[in-house]
Structures are given as structure tokens and as C-alpha cells.
């Protein structure tokens, strides 16, 4: 249930709410004495339908979101059994961002078919469309995803080497070494949501991103922040913590054969609360607001 809800919404907190609501509806049916022939299928159906409604509401909010919208990080070592999900490409933060191209029903059809391998009859029952319509929806969804699908082709051994080299370069704040481990067409996103200092538009190119990261590290060192390597969403990440240990951001990175291809710095405190105590980056930086006056991260 969480696997469906999280992929639908890209939010741990919203997915938890969807799962809780689904459990309540299932319990209400049980208390009413109504039989559920296939509990697993029924749970998936209820979860998906609630998630579709939740996504419709969330999309209205994301239309006025400040800066790029990125998903909430899901730690690979999350100890909460309710958060245990099968890891695949569709759980990566870059792919979840691409899924934002799809409408709620399109997203549900795509995930149910491509990730959870439901047949078209079951999908049609869940989303309230006929099988022909579901096939058409899937075809359109695949086409829209292909337009922005990230490419990650590095071999596992090479990927590990790139990860170590990237983290070492970031931790050192070495611009030249960063250029060497970034893909030429690397893209950097910052998600502050208006609640933390972050760039409003994606940054492109190895040299620009390397200089920006180097500047962030120098600024962070002067503020006493520390970096912790801990993967999220099946990809390497750096957890940035303040002097008091509170979480300030999660820097997520995914590679292709040429180096770091997509980097996303999740700074929005509302998207980090499920990970533990969250710090106030504005206060640590000495004030300012995300209106163009405060320094971006």
C-alpha cells in the first residue's frame, strides 16, 4: 500500500496519510460485516483510488510551488516496516520527478501496469475505465515519460567509483575534481519550496554546477555543517547537518556512464520532517528570505 501511495505522490507524509485512510476504510467494511474476497487486491484498489484523489489536490498546490518540485527522500535503510518497498527505477527521485508529467489517472495506470504488473482488467476496475481506455492511457503515459526519462547506464562497479569520487570532491569543495566527476550536461535542482534558501531554476553544465557546489561547501564549512553519506531512493546522497546535528538538506545524486547526471538538493523543511529533527537554514545563515535576497543553496 505504501509502495503504491509513495510512487503516486512522491511524498512520504502524504503516502502515510493515504495508507492510514485506506486502512480505516477497510476496517469500516470489516466492521460492517462486508466480505472482502481478495484482501490484497482490495487494499491496492482502495489505496490507489485515495491516492488519485490526493494527487489531484496536491497538483493544484504544486502549480503554485516556489521553484522546482522534488520528491521527499525515502532512506534506503528506513527502519519503519511500513516504509519497506521494492527498489527499482521508478523509486528514484529523478524518475519520480518525471512522473509529475502525468495526470493522476495516467500515473496510476502506468504504475499499476509497469511496476506492479496488474492486468488490464484489474487496472480498469481500479481506475474506473474500460480496458481499451487503460491501454490508450498507458501508451500516452509512456510517450510522455520517454520525453524526460533520465538515463542511467553506468555499470555497478563504475557507479561505485563515481560515487566515491563525487563525494570526495564535494566534501573537499574542490571545483576541478568536481568538474571531472560531473557529466557535461549535469543538471542541479534546489527544492526550498519558499521555506529554505534555494535556486529557483535548474542549473546546467559541469563548470557552473561545480563552482556552485564548491561555494556551498565553503559556506557550509564556515557555518560548521557536516556531511553524512546515506543513500535515499536507491541512489547515493549526502545528508547535510547543522552544528547541532539537525538536518538541513539531503543532496541526492544519480549517475550515468559519464558522471553525475542529476543532482537535487532537498532543502524544504516540510519534506524532511519524517527524517528527524530539522534545522533552520535561514537562521544558521544569518537571516534572509527566499525572495531573492537570501543566499541560495
Number of C-alpha atoms within 10 A of each C-alpha: 22 21 20 22 27 25 24 25 26 24 19 23 16 20 25 17 17 27 25 15 16 23 16 12 15 18 12 12 13 12 10 9 9 10 10 13 8 8 11 10 14 15 17 20 20 19 25 28 20 18 29 22 13 19 23 14 12 15 15 10 10 15 9 9 14 18 18 18 19 25 24 27 24 24 17 17 13 13 9 7 7 12 19 15 17 10 12 10 15 19 24 24 27 25 18 23 19 19 25 20 15 16 14 25 24 22 23 26 25 27 22 21 18 14 17 11 11 16 12 19 13 16 24 18 12 20 18 13 15 14 16 11 13 22 17 12 19 21 14 15 22 16 12 15 17 11 10 14 16 19 14 17 12 16 12 9 9 15 21 14 13 23 21 13 17 23 20 14 21 21 18 14 21 18 20 13 16 26 21 19 24 25 20 17 17 23 19 26 25 27 29 28 24 17 17 27 25 27 21 19 13 15 17 15 16 24 19 16 24 25 17 17 21 21 16 17 21 14 14 19 14 10 14 12 19 19 21 13 13 16 20 24 24 20 19 21 25 21 19 21 22 20 12 11 14 17 25 25 28 26 24 26 24 25 28 20 15 19 27 27 24 23 23 23 23 28 29 25 22 14 22 22 15 14 15 10 14 21 20 16 23 18 11 15 15 10 12 15 16 19 13 12 10 16 18 18 23
